[in-house]
Amino acid sequence: MTTGNSILFTTHVGNPGGAEIKMLELIKATPHSRVVLLEEGTLENTIQNYGVNVTVAKDSKSLNQYRRESSIFSAIRSIPTVIKLLSFARKETKDVKIIVCMSQKSFLIFSLATLLRNKKLIWFMNDIVSSSHFSLFSRLVIKTFARLFSDVVVLNSQASLHQWKKSGMYCKREVVIYSGVNDALINTSPESINDEHSVSQLIKWKTDFSLIGMFGRISHWKGQQVLINALKDLPKHKVIFVGGAQFEDDSYKSSLLKLAEELKVNDRIIFLGHKENIFDYMKLCEVVVHCSTSPEPFGRVIVEAMLCGKIVVASDSGGPTEIIVDGETGYLYPAGNAKELAEILSHLPILKEREVMENAARSRAIKFFTAKKMCVDFRNLCQQL
């Protein structure tokens, strides 16, 4: 394994999302590494609490003006910030051998910053590169930079790798490393839930109903509307939605509330918002549902539910098809099909058969999708470089 401060992790955001949670696990398993963040936020303190050296770029929020669906004009407006960050990144990479970029923007910045330097660049590409997720200009930029600068592009599923190649992307080397979940986090007590929807309240709320849980950001492509439409055919079920809505998705959440009222199921739905420890809430659910209407790059929440010993019903496209063995460790249904979803949820197996499936789900998650497995694969990759 490379030693010293020779491995540098970087991401363009200051607050943890899925990629950053993955980064935190990799950092813990990579002694003597350090981190560079391109934005201020809570992530800095979290990393410092691990005893890891972290440096943060200042005044770089205008980088967020450019999004993956943006055009060349948005990129042009970001040029002054990019120039400033290039100088910052160049100084930070002076004594490192391997740079691990956890986001597209950090990869672009550090690719240019290390131009003509003998650095190895590993890029964790955590999205599916397709026209439904990225603009034509963004796909062209990704294709060019991956070809010219990356030593390895890490995809988070075979589905992501397939779409990567289908979109005409290529580089020196591509590998798949699944986004592992830290199963130690599951062993927390539900007593830690302490808000307006306490454990005792939710247990009472579901006394005469089966409780369905859906976890993840409130966003149109995540498919919360599919579950609400299915709920009208599930009179004995209630639903908790755990996850917040970003500013641009507030109108979507309003449309979900309106849909629930129109279908007369609003009294069987609770939006709990963002929660730090979703495992506490998963443990209360009879089943966890995953409803993405576009192919999911991986499906971390599916693994989290399986590690909790929960049956998961998920869309049959993208990463979920690699995580779930249909009919053995969970169920897959046609993406966006509320009728099919309701049919599966209304015929879940009886208790003894449920226990067999739940144990099989947990065993599969532990074998293939833990943080420990991800870190071993990552260390092996660094050794090869």
DOLO-841510 format. One record per residue: z negated, x negated, y negated of N, C-alpha, C in turn; residue in three letters. Coordinates in steps of 0.02 Angstrom, whole numbers. Last residue first. Example, Ala and Ser with C-alpha at 12.3 -4.5 7.8 and 13.67 -1.06 7.14 Angstrom:
2
     n.zz     n.xx     n.yy    ca.zz    ca.xx    ca.yy     c.zz     c.xx     c.yy   residuo
     -354     -642      112     -357     -684       53     -394     -645       -2       Ser
     -390     -660      284     -390     -615      225     -390     -660      165       Ala
***
This chain:
385
     n.zz     n.xx     n.yy    ca.zz    ca.xx    ca.yy     c.zz     c.xx     c.yy   residuo
      451       83      -22      479       57      -85      455      -14     -100       Leu
      370      100       88      441       86       99      474       59       36       Gln
      250      132       25      254       71       66      328       51       76       Gln
      282      256      -29      269      199      -74      273      133      -37       Cys
      293      330       91      351      323       47      342      263        0       Leu
      162      325      136      215      295      177      278      283      135       Asn
      101      400       36       84      329       44      137      293       85       Arg
      159      527       63      171      492       -1      156      418        5       Phe
      109      558      189      181      552      180      198      514      116       Asp
      -27      564      154       -4      515      204       71      504      196       Val
      -25      672       66      -43      606       41      -22      551       90       Cys
       10      780      151       52      762       94       39      691       71       Met
     -102      781      237      -36      767      264       12      746      208       Lys
     -202      816      141     -207      754      180     -139      734      208       Lys
     -163      942       99     -159      887       52     -161      819       88       Ala
      -69     1026      231     -130     1007      196     -117      950      147       Thr
       32     1078      315       34     1090      243      -31     1074      207       Phe
       32     1063      458       91     1043      419       82     1041      343       Phe
      -93     1096      515      -49     1047      547        4     1020      499       Lys
     -146     1197      436     -182     1134      442     -137     1079      470       Ile
      -50     1298      457      -61     1271      389      -96     1203      392       Ala
      -68     1323      593       -3     1298      569      -11     1266      500       Arg
     -199     1372      595     -182     1311      633     -116     1281      607       Ser
     -188     1489      519     -231     1434      497     -212     1369      531       Arg
     -101     1563      601      -82     1547      532     -123     1487      507       Ala
     -177     1579      716     -114     1542      720      -91     1520      651       Ala
     -280     1656      666     -296     1590      692     -233     1547      697       Asn
     -206     1771      634     -242     1735      581     -259     1664      603       Glu
     -160     1812      761     -112     1792      709     -146     1751      654       Met
     -283     1841      823     -237     1793      853     -188     1766      801       Val
     -333     1940      740     -369     1877      746     -325     1822      776       Glu
     -240     2042      762     -245     2012      696     -279     1944      701       Arg
     -271     2080      891     -206     2047      878     -205     2013      810       Glu
     -396     2139      864     -390     2083      911     -326     2045      900       Lys
     -362     2243      763     -409     2189      751     -398     2129      798       Leu
     -183     2278      757     -253     2297      765     -296     2234      766       Ile
      -59     2230      631      -88     2233      699     -161     2253      699       Pro
       11     2344      510      -20     2280      527      -55     2285      594       Leu
       92     2446      457       87     2436      530       60     2367      547       His
      102     2445      322       73     2506      352       64     2499      428       Ser
      168     2327      296       98     2333      276       63     2394      308       Leu
      297     2358      340      258     2306      373      184     2314      359       Ile
      332     2461      250      334     2474      322      291     2422      359       Glu
      327     2397      126      279     2450      140      275     2464      216       Ala
      437     2311      143      370     2284      131      317     2336      149       Leu
      542     2402      152      526     2359      209      456     2330      203       Glu
      533     2456       21      526     2499       80      507     2458      142       Lys
      559     2348      -65      492     2379      -65      481     2422       -4       Ala
      642     2209      -62      646     2273      -26      577     2304      -19       Asn
      638     2081     -114      650     2137     -160      649     2205     -128       Gly
      691     2002       33      667     1994      -36      686     2054      -79       Ala
      646     2068      187      702     2055      141      678     2055       69       Pro
      498     1982      252      536     2043      239      592     2027      189       Tyr
      394     1907      374      444     1899      322      482     1965      314       Leu
      223     1877      419      283     1918      421      328     1902      362       Tyr
      128     1765      526      136     1808      468      201     1847      475       Gly
      141     1692      638       89     1670      591       92     1711      526       Thr
      227     1780      711      178     1738      745      122     1716      698       Glu
      316     1850      633      289     1884      690      236     1845      728       Gly
      393     1703      579      392     1776      575      367     1807      639       Asp
      304     1576      525      343     1592      584      338     1668      592       Val
      305     1512      360      285     1567      406      333     1570      465       Ile
      367     1401      301      294     1403      308      274     1453      362       Ile
      500     1424      292      478     1363      327      404     1364      341       Glu
      509     1537      218      539     1539      285      521     1478      326       Thr
      458     1499       91      417     1540      138      444     1543      209       Pro
      565     1426       23      512     1393       58      471     1435      107       Gly
      700     1547       37      669     1486       10      614     1459       54       Gly
      658     1712       91      705     1665       61      668     1605       33       Ser
      588     1833      127      620     1791      177      673     1745      146       Asp
      426     1858       56      499     1864       51      533     1813       97       Ser
      283     1892      165      319     1856      112      394     1869      114       Ala
      122     1921      207      187     1953      210      227     1926      151       Val
       -5     1839      298       36     1841      238      101     1876      253       Val
     -172     1849      352     -102     1865      367      -64     1870      301       Ile
     -287     1715      326     -260     1780      307     -188     1788      331       Lys
     -361     1597      330     -358     1639      390     -332     1709      375       Gly
     -353     1513      227     -409     1560      226     -411     1605      287       Cys
     -233     1457      257     -292     1416      268     -356     1458      265       Leu
     -153     1563      213     -155     1547      285     -216     1505      301       Met
     -172     1553       74     -195     1613      110     -200     1600      185       Ala
     -114     1428       50     -184     1440       32     -212     1500       70       Glu
       18     1454       88      -22     1406      126      -97     1417      113       Val
       51     1543      -14       56     1564       56       13     1519      100       Ile
       42     1468     -128       -8     1520     -119       -6     1547      -47       Val
      157     1385     -120       90     1357     -110       38     1411      -94       Arg
      300     1386     -102      258     1444      -89      186     1423      -74       Gly
      438     1324     -138      393     1311      -82      353     1374      -66       Phe
      537     1389     -217      545     1319     -197      501     1301     -137       Pro
      597     1549     -174      539     1510     -195      549     1438     -173       Glu
      736     1642     -228      709     1594     -179      653     1552     -208       Pro
      679     1790     -313      724     1734     -308      695     1684     -259       Ser
      572     1873     -296      638     1904     -288      694     1852     -290       Thr
      417     1855     -213      469     1825     -256      537     1855     -242       Ser
      296     1906     -157      353     1950     -169      409     1920     -211       Cys
      171     1904      -41      209     1859      -84      278     1891      -94       His
        7     1960       -2       79     1974       -8      111     1926      -58       Val
     -120     1960      118      -94     1931       56      -19     1940       55       Val
     -245     2072      182     -179     2041      187     -159     2014      118       Val
     -375     2100      151     -353     2109      220     -287     2073      232       Glu
     -476     2000       42     -415     2039       57     -403     2044      132       Cys
     -579     1916       14     -593     1988       11     -536     2031       36       Leu
     -526     1791       13     -570     1807       68     -587     1882       70       Lys
     -460     1786     -109     -420     1793      -47     -464     1816       11       Met
     -564     1761     -195     -534     1827     -196     -491     1839     -134       Tyr
     -595     1628     -168     -648     1679     -168     -620     1749     -161       Asp
     -475     1565     -191     -497     1573     -122     -552     1625     -117       Phe
     -454     1543     -325     -425     1604     -296     -448     1616     -225       Ile
     -539     1487     -449     -542     1480     -376     -518     1543     -342       Asn
     -502     1527     -578     -503     1456     -560     -502     1447     -485       Glu
     -386     1655     -620     -450     1636     -591     -447     1564     -568       Lys
     -305     1763     -736     -311     1697     -706     -381     1684     -680       His
     -314     1941     -691     -300     1884     -734     -307     1818     -697       Gly
     -330     2055     -618     -390     2015     -629     -378     1956     -676       Leu
     -280     2214     -615     -255     2149     -637     -316     2107     -657       Phe
     -287     2331     -487     -326     2294     -537     -291     2228     -551       Ile
     -245     2492     -426     -223     2425     -446     -272     2395     -496       Ile
     -261     2626     -408     -269     2584     -349     -247     2512     -362       Arg
     -228     2695     -519     -299     2695     -501     -313     2653     -439       Asp
      -90     2688     -522     -127     2645     -568     -202     2643     -552       Asn
       -3     2765     -456      -42     2719     -414      -87     2674     -457       Val
       97     2848     -511       30     2875     -498       -9     2832     -448       Lys
      214     2800     -556      210     2811     -484      143     2840     -462       Leu
      180     2784     -690      234     2831     -672      231     2849     -598       Glu
       84     2683     -680       65     2750     -705      117     2802     -685       Glu
      161     2577     -635      105     2601     -593       83     2671     -615       Ala
      246     2561     -745      273     2580     -680      218     2609     -636       Leu
      155     2518     -843      191     2581     -852      219     2607     -786       Lys
      116     2397     -788       66     2449     -800       98     2518     -808       Leu
      239     2332     -794      207     2344     -729      154     2399     -735       Leu
      263     2322     -929      308     2364     -890      279     2379     -821       Ser
      164     2231     -963      160     2299     -990      204     2346     -950       Ser
      215     2118     -898      152     2147     -875      144     2219     -900       Lys
      327     2099     -979      335     2116     -909      272     2147     -881       Tyr
      270     2062    -1098      307     2126    -1096      319     2148    -1024       Ser
      217     1938    -1064      172     1992    -1081      207     2060    -1077       Asp
      293     1827    -1043      291     1876     -988      245     1935    -1003       Asp
      279     1740    -1145      345     1772    -1139      346     1826    -1085       Glu
      145     1696    -1122      163     1737    -1181      228     1775    -1172       Phe
      103     1718     -948      117     1677    -1007      144     1722    -1061       Gln
      -23     1802     -863       45     1806     -889       52     1760     -948       Ala
     -122     1751     -717     -111     1770     -787      -37     1774     -804       Gly
     -192     1818     -567     -145     1773     -602     -133     1797     -672       Gly
     -201     1932     -445     -239     1876     -473     -189     1826     -502       Val
     -209     2098     -417     -162     2047     -440     -204     1992     -473       Phe
     -256     2198     -282     -280     2156     -337     -225     2105     -353       Ile
     -233     2364     -223     -205     2298     -237     -243     2263     -292       Val
     -259     2473      -80     -269     2455     -150     -247     2383     -159       Lys
     -204     2600       36     -210     2530       14     -224     2526      -61       His
     -166     2721       83     -231     2696      105     -243     2624       84       Lys
      -36     2751       43      -92     2788       12     -161     2763       31       Pro
       97     2682       22       38     2655       56      -25     2688       28       Leu
      203     2710      -56      209     2730       15      150     2706       56       Asp
      168     2652     -175      174     2726     -174      181     2753     -104       Lys
      177     2517     -150      111     2548     -147      115     2624     -146       Leu
      304     2473     -176      285     2484     -106      220     2524     -101       Ala
      298     2460     -314      342     2510     -285      325     2525     -212       Asn
      209     2352     -317      189     2416     -347      233     2472     -321       Ile
      287     2253     -255      225     2276     -223      202     2343     -252       Leu
      387     2240     -351      405     2258     -282      343     2286     -247       Val
      326     2193     -466      351     2262     -466      369     2286     -396       Gln
      301     2061     -440      244     2108     -438      268     2180     -435       Gln
      396     1954     -433      405     2015     -396      346     2062     -391       Gly
      428     1835     -491      376     1833     -440      368     1899     -404       Lys
      516     1864     -590      545     1840     -527      493     1832     -472       Trp
      427     1906     -693      474     1953     -662      499     1929     -595       His
      255     1861     -677      322     1845     -700      372     1886     -661       Ser
      101     1806     -672      136     1870     -683      203     1855     -716       Ile
       68     1681     -549       83     1699     -618      119     1767     -622       Arg
      -35     1731     -408       16     1692     -442       30     1719     -511       Gly
      -60     1841     -273      -86     1786     -313      -29     1746     -343       Phe
     -115     1993     -212      -56     1955     -233      -78     1904     -284       Met
     -194     2078      -78     -199     2030     -133     -131     1999     -148       Gly
     -252     2236      -27     -196     2189      -29     -206     2142      -88       Ile
     -372     2316       67     -360     2279        5     -305     2228       14       Leu
     -383     2481      124     -366     2412      141     -347     2376       77       Ser
     -521     2591       80     -451     2569       75     -444     2498      103       Phe
     -651     2622       63     -610     2670      101     -537     2651      102       Asp
     -697     2505       -6     -733     2533       51     -689     2578       95       Thr
     -655     2436     -116     -608     2439      -59     -639     2473        2       Lys
     -759     2441     -204     -695     2470     -225     -648     2480     -166       Trp
     -856     2367     -141     -866     2438     -147     -800     2474     -162       Lys
     -797     2242     -160     -810     2265      -92     -820     2341      -92       Ile
     -797     2235     -298     -733     2238     -263     -742     2262     -191       Leu
     -936     2231     -322     -895     2285     -350     -830     2292     -313       Gln
     -973     2113     -257    -1001     2177     -234     -961     2237     -260       Ser
     -901     2017     -331     -887     2029     -261     -911     2097     -238       Val
     -857     2084     -495     -897     2043     -449     -878     2060     -377       Ser
     -777     2097     -622     -757     2119     -555     -793     2074     -504       His
     -830     2034     -730     -833     2108     -729     -811     2137     -662       Glu
     -900     1895     -639     -870     1925     -699     -872     2000     -692       Asp
     -912     1786     -533     -964     1813     -578     -931     1837     -642       Asn
     -902     1710     -383     -867     1759     -426     -919     1793     -469       Ile
     -984     1641     -300     -966     1609     -363     -926     1655     -409       Ser
    -1000     1704     -181    -1051     1718     -232    -1031     1690     -300       Glu
     -909     1656      -93     -887     1710     -137     -939     1728     -190       Pro
     -922     1479      -82     -952     1544      -70     -925     1596     -117       Ser
     -797     1372      -11     -842     1392      -65     -867     1462      -52       Thr
     -699     1310       70     -768     1320       93     -817     1330       35       Asn
     -580     1278       12     -588     1346       39     -661     1361       56       Ile
     -571     1147      -19     -587     1193      -73     -601     1264      -48       Leu
     -524     1084       93     -596     1080       80     -617     1129       26       Ala
     -387     1089       92     -422     1142      129     -498     1140      120       Asp
     -277     1067      -27     -342     1039       -9     -384     1092       26       Asn
     -108     1078       21     -166     1111       -9     -230     1078       16       Val
       50      997      -11      -10     1009       27      -67     1039      -13       Gly
      209     1026      -15      154     1027      -65       89     1046      -30       Ser
      305      916       89      278      982       74      217      976       27       Tyr
      434      817       52      361      813       63      332      880       41       Ile
      590      758       91      550      819       85      477      803       99       Val
      698      648       -2      651      661       53      615      728       39       Val
      842      556      -43      805      618      -50      760      627       10       Glu
      913      420     -131      876      443      -73      840      508      -89       Arg
     1001      404     -238      997      352     -187      965      379     -123       Lys
     1074      569     -258     1041      510     -284     1037      459     -227       Cys
     1143      727     -312     1136      673     -264     1105      613     -299       Tyr
     1197      897     -324     1151      843     -344     1150      789     -290       Met
     1270     1011     -298     1306      949     -314     1263      892     -336       Gly
     1205     1119     -252     1219     1118     -323     1254     1053     -345       Ser
     1182     1083     -121     1231     1136     -134     1252     1137     -207       Lys
     1076      994     -137     1142      969     -116     1197     1020     -130       Lys
      980     1087     -179      993     1027     -217     1063     1000     -201       Trp
      974     1176      -73     1002     1199     -136     1019     1141     -182       Gln
      915     1090       23      979     1122       36     1013     1143      -29       His
      793     1061      -39      840     1007      -25      910     1035      -14       Leu
      734     1188      -39      748     1155     -103      799     1099      -94       Ser
      724     1205      100      764     1253       60      782     1222       -7       Ala
      635     1108      135      705     1100      158      751     1147      119       Gln
      530     1068       -6      547     1107       54      619     1091       74       Ser
      512      987     -116      452     1016      -85      467     1063      -27       Asn
      586      824     -136      591      897     -138      532      926      -99       Leu
      594      679     -225      554      714     -175      560      789     -186       Val
      708      553     -244      692      620     -267      655      655     -210       Val
      699      381     -278      688      435     -229      676      500     -266       Val
      751      317     -386      753      282     -321      742      332     -265       Asp
      848      375     -524      795      386     -474      806      342     -413       Ser
      958      346     -611      893      316     -622      843      323     -565       Phe
     1084      407     -583     1081      341     -616     1013      307     -611       Leu
     1060      530     -518     1108      481     -490     1097      411     -518       Arg
      971      592     -604      952      580     -534      996      526     -503       Ala
     1048      602     -721      989      559     -720      967      543     -648       Phe
     1152      692     -680     1166      626     -708     1107      578     -701       Thr
     1083      806     -636     1129      772     -591     1142      700     -615       Lys
     1012      843     -752      977      825     -691     1021      784     -645       Ile
     1120      873     -838     1073      819     -855     1036      795     -792       Val
     1176      981     -770     1216      921     -782     1172      861     -797       Leu
     1072     1073     -777     1094     1049     -711     1135      985     -718       Arg
     1068     1094     -915     1010     1063     -881     1030     1036     -813       Ser
     1194     1156     -935     1179     1092     -967     1121     1057     -932       Phe
     1177     1274     -861     1229     1226     -841     1215     1158     -871       Leu
     1000     1307     -836     1063     1316     -871     1113     1263     -846       Ser
      910     1359     -690      928     1307     -738      995     1323     -771       Phe
      892     1471     -608      833     1437     -635      850     1388     -691       His
     1013     1515     -566      964     1566     -584      901     1536     -615       Ser
     1083     1403     -529     1102     1435     -592     1052     1489     -613       Ser
      963     1285     -464     1015     1334     -457     1029     1366     -525       Ser
      851     1194     -388      902     1183     -439      960     1231     -426       Val
      687     1240     -371      753     1247     -340      806     1241     -395       Ile
      560     1117     -412      596     1180     -421      660     1180     -379       Asp
      503      992     -413      463     1048     -386      496     1116     -393       Asn
      534      836     -380      572      893     -405      542      956     -374       Met
      462      692     -414      446      753     -377      481      812     -411       Phe
      535      539     -412      535      602     -449      519      659     -402       Trp
      500      372     -431      496      428     -384      491      492     -425       Ile
      571      221     -474      556      288     -499      557      339     -441       Leu
      525       55     -496      545      105     -447      524      174     -473       Lys
      590      -65     -613      540      -15     -593      569       32     -541       Lys
      640     -179     -700      636     -175     -627      578     -130     -606       Asn
      738     -114     -836      677     -145     -809      674     -134     -734       Arg
      844      -42     -881      853     -115     -875      788     -151     -855       Leu
      739       87     -934      808       64     -926      810      -13     -928       Leu
      621      151     -953      621       93     -908      691       66     -894       Thr
      651      257    -1036      603      207    -1059      605      144    -1017       Ala
      735      338     -959      762      303    -1017      717      246    -1040       Leu
      639      381     -865      702      350     -843      732      309     -900       Ser
      542      440     -942      526      376     -911      588      342     -881       Phe
      610      559     -985      580      512    -1033      571      443    -1001       Ile
      645      620     -862      697      602     -911      670      549     -960       Leu
      519      640     -804      568      598     -771      622      575     -820       Phe
      460      729     -892      431      662     -886      480      615     -852       Ser
      545      839     -869      543      807     -935      513      737     -931       Lys
      519      873     -733      586      854     -756      584      815     -821       Gln
      370      799     -660      407      853     -695      474      827     -719       Ser
      307      691     -608      292      755     -577      329      813     -610       Met
      351      529     -566      361      582     -615      353      650     -581       Cys
      286      378     -542      291      442     -506      293      498     -557       Val
      337      214     -535      322      269     -581      336      334     -543       Ile
      285       56     -484      311      121     -462      289      174     -513       Ile
      236      -50     -559      293      -61     -515      327        5     -495       Lys
      177      -89     -726      178      -49     -665      241      -63     -624       Val
      164     -147     -852      137     -183     -794      137     -142     -729       Asp
      234      -59     -942      245     -132     -942      224     -165     -877       Lys
      224       73     -970      252       54     -904      261      -21     -896       Thr
      182       95    -1099      137      114    -1044      161       89     -976       Glu
      290       59    -1178      229       19    -1181      185       32    -1120       Lys
      377      164    -1146      396       95    -1132      335       49    -1132       Arg
      313      277    -1196      320      268    -1123      337      196    -1105       Ala
      326      257    -1336      260      263    -1305      264      247    -1230       Phe
      465      259    -1349      427      200    -1370      358      199    -1337       Ser
      488      390    -1304      519      332    -1270      481      268    -1286       Leu
      426      472    -1396      397      466    -1330      426      407    -1291       Leu
      515      460    -1505      445      439    -1512      413      428    -1444       Lys
      629      518    -1448      631      448    -1472      560      421    -1478       Ile
      583      649    -1425      603      607    -1369      602      533    -1389       Val
      567      697    -1555      508      690    -1512      524      644    -1454       Thr
      701      697    -1599      650      657    -1634      588      645    -1591       Pro
      764      789    -1500      779      717    -1503      726      676    -1540       Ile
      754      925    -1495      698      886    -1466      707      811    -1474       Ser
      871      976    -1541      812      985    -1583      752      944    -1559       Arg
      952      949    -1430      962      912    -1492      901      917    -1537       Ile
      908     1046    -1340      897      976    -1325      904      933    -1389       Ala
      955     1161    -1400      883     1152    -1395      866     1079    -1381       Ser
     1091     1137    -1380     1065     1141    -1448      989     1133    -1449       Phe
     1117     1145    -1245     1118     1078    -1276     1088     1079    -1346       Ile
     1001     1274    -1190     1068     1244    -1200     1061     1176    -1232       Ser
      876     1313    -1062      902     1304    -1130      970     1271    -1132       Ser
      809     1325     -946      865     1372     -955      899     1363    -1023       Glu
      709     1233     -959      761     1219     -910      821     1265     -917       Arg
      680     1208    -1136      663     1234    -1070      722     1225    -1024       Arg
      620     1134    -1280      674     1134    -1231      647     1157    -1163       Tyr
      501     1141    -1342      555     1183    -1369      613     1187    -1319       Gln
      415     1048    -1293      417     1112    -1259      469     1160    -1286       Asn
      417      948    -1383      457      938    -1323      464     1003    -1285       Leu
      322      978    -1474      390     1003    -1489      437      990    -1430       Ser
      207      912    -1433      217      982    -1411      287     1008    -1425       Lys
      163      786    -1463      227      792    -1427      243      863    -1406       Ser
       46      724    -1521       95      761    -1561      163      767    -1527       Asp
       19      584    -1412       -2      629    -1465       58      664    -1497       Lys
       -4      552    -1239       38      548    -1299       15      600    -1349       Ala
     -142      481    -1157     -108      543    -1178      -67      530    -1241       Val
     -195      402    -1007     -173      395    -1077     -132      456    -1095       Thr
     -324      369     -892     -272      415     -915     -258      403     -990       Val
     -398      304     -747     -375      289     -815     -318      336     -835       Asn
     -516      398     -655     -448      370     -659     -429      360     -732       Val
     -627      467     -619     -634      396     -631     -567      361     -636       Gly
     -616      601     -615     -602      566     -552     -611      491     -559       Tyr
     -632      632     -746     -689      646     -702     -678      616     -632       Asn
     -504      606     -794     -558      560     -811     -619      570     -766       Gln
     -441      723     -748     -422      657     -720     -476      606     -734       Ile
     -503      819     -829     -506      824     -755     -491      757     -723       Thr
     -468      778     -957     -538      775     -936     -545      777     -860       Asn
     -326      803     -951     -353      737     -967     -425      730     -942       Glu
     -309      939     -935     -294      894     -879     -323      825     -889       Leu
     -323     1009    -1051     -382     1003    -1008     -372      954     -951       Thr
     -222      914    -1170     -246      975    -1137     -304      960    -1091       Gly
      -72      841    -1240     -145      848    -1237     -163      913    -1203       Glu
       66      768    -1154       39      822    -1196      -37      824    -1187       Glu
      105      676    -1065      146      681    -1126      123      738    -1171       Leu
       -2      563     -981       16      632     -997       55      634    -1062       Leu
      -14      445     -857        8      456     -926       28      528     -933       Val
     -132      365     -751      -94      424     -768      -75      422     -842       Val
     -148      248     -611     -167      276     -676     -117      329     -696       Arg
     -224      182     -460     -168      210     -498     -194      232     -566       Ser
     -325      138     -379     -303       94     -433     -240      119     -469       His
     -280      232     -233     -327      190     -270     -292      147     -323       Pro
     -233      381     -201     -196      320     -221     -242      276     -263       Thr
     -292      500     -183     -275      463     -122     -239      397     -138       Ala
     -303      552     -309     -364      539     -272     -352      496     -211       Lys
     -166      571     -337     -205      521     -374     -267      502     -335       Ile
     -134      678     -254     -103      613     -242     -141      557     -277       Leu
     -210      779     -314     -223      761     -245     -194      692     -229       Glu
     -148      784     -440     -219      767     -435     -237      746     -364       Leu
      -19      828     -407      -29      761     -433     -102      739     -427       Met
      -46      961     -371      -20      915     -321      -32      842     -343       Lys
      -81     1005     -496     -131     1009     -443     -110      962     -386       Ile
       43      988     -558      -14      946     -580      -71      948     -529       Glu
      121     1084     -499      140     1014     -492       82      968     -509       Ala
       51     1203     -540       59     1185     -470       75     1112     -459       Gly
      -40     1147     -685       -1     1197     -649        5     1174     -577       Gly
     -159     1100     -808     -136     1098     -738      -97     1160     -716       Pro
     -100     1042     -966     -143     1087     -928     -115     1095     -857       Asn
       -6      961    -1023      -75      942    -1031     -124      985     -993       Gly
      153      897     -960      107      950     -982       35      925     -984       Val
      234      801     -906      243      815     -977      194      867    -1003       His
      163      667     -807      190      735     -813      192      752     -887       Thr
      145      526     -698      156      555     -764      183      626     -759       Thr
       68      384     -626       87      454     -620       97      482     -690       Phe
       99      222     -575       85      265     -632      111      334     -620       Leu
       44       86     -487       74      153     -480       51      195     -539       Ile
      -24      -28     -514       48      -34     -505       83       32     -494       Ser
     -152      -84     -541     -126      -27     -579      -51      -26     -575       Asn
     -178     -135     -369     -181     -144     -441     -159      -82     -475       Gly
      -53     -116     -235     -120     -119     -264     -117     -133     -338       Thr
       38      -25     -113       39      -62     -175      -30      -60     -207       Thr
        0      -42       60        0        0        0        0      -44      -62       Met
***
